[in-house]
Amino acid sequence: MMSYFAPIIGLALGFDAISGEREKGTLKIVLAQPVYRDIVINGKFLAALLAITLAVSIASIVSVGGSILVLGVTPTSEEVARLALFVVFSVLFAMTYYGIAILLSTVSKR
């Protein structure tokens, strides 16, 4: 499920990140301030990282919590470590798609 969910989240957050602001005219206002362009893009990237990490973490915790309640089996420390590693790689996977989407949003005119 995460292999479908993570790219969609990354693309949905990134496709309109820069081009949407350019279209609305808010990008000119932001860049009129003494702010470097890379700070704007990095800020958007960090905000998306936080949002995606939160979404993936909550989804994983709810899924594992539901499984514990239904099955009645508590995970071992090794399984918890595997789950944490899964969350880390899922976030990296989603952020790869976000990075591609924000790149395309930056170079596109519309």
N, C-alpha and C positions, 0 to 999 in steps of 0.2 A: 504494500500500500504506500509506503514512504517513497518508493521509487517513482511513483506517479505524482504524489502530493508535493514533494520538495521542489521539483522543477517548475511546477505550476505556481507555487508561491513565489519562487525567485523571479520568474518571468512577470507575474502580475505586479509585483512591487517595483520592478525595474523598467518596464517598457515605457512608462510615462514620467519617469523621474526628472529628466532634464528637458525633453522635448515638450512636455506638458507645461512646465514653467515658462519655457520660451514662448509657447503659444499664448499663454495667459498674460504674458508681459511681466510676470513677477521676477523673472531671471535678470532683467535689466535693472530692476530696483535693487536686488541683492548684490549684483556685481558693481553697482554704482558706489557701494560702500567700500571701505578699504579692506576687502576680503579677497584672498587669493582664490582662483577658480578651483584649484585642487582641494582646498579646504571645504568648499561647498560639496564637491563630489565625495570626498572622504567622509564628511558628515552624513550624507545620505547613505553611504555604504555602512557606516557604523550603526545608524538608526535601523537599517534593514537587518543587520547582523543581530541586533538586540531583539527585534520583532520575530525573526525567524527562529532564533535560539529559544525564545519564550514559547513560541507555538509548538516547536518540535518537542521541547521538554515537557510541556503540559500534556501534549498528546501521548507521549510515551508513558508518563506517570499515570495518566488515566487508564491507558491500555493495560499496563502492568498491574495497577491497583484492581481493575476489574477482573483480571485473570486470577489474581490472588484470592479475591472474594469468591469467585465462581468455583475455582478448582481447589482452593484451600491449601495450596502448596506455597510455601515461602521460598523465595529465591536465595541461593547461596551467595557468598561474597563474590565468587567468580562470575556468576550470572549478572550481578549488579554491575560489576566492572565491564562486562560485555555490553550491557545496556548503555552504560555511560559512553563507551567507545562508539556504539551505534549512533547515539545522539550527536556526538562530535562529528562523525563522518556524514551524517545526514545534513547537519548544518553546513558543512563544507560543500557538500553536493548542491544544496540549494543556493549557497552563495556563489558558486561557480556560474549557475544560470543567472543569478542576479547581476553578476559582473558583466556577463555577455549582454544582458538586456540593457544595462545602464550604458555600456559602450555604444550599442546601437542607438539608444535614445540620445546620446551625446552627438553622434555624427549625423543623425537624420535631421532633416529640416522640418519635418512635420511630426 
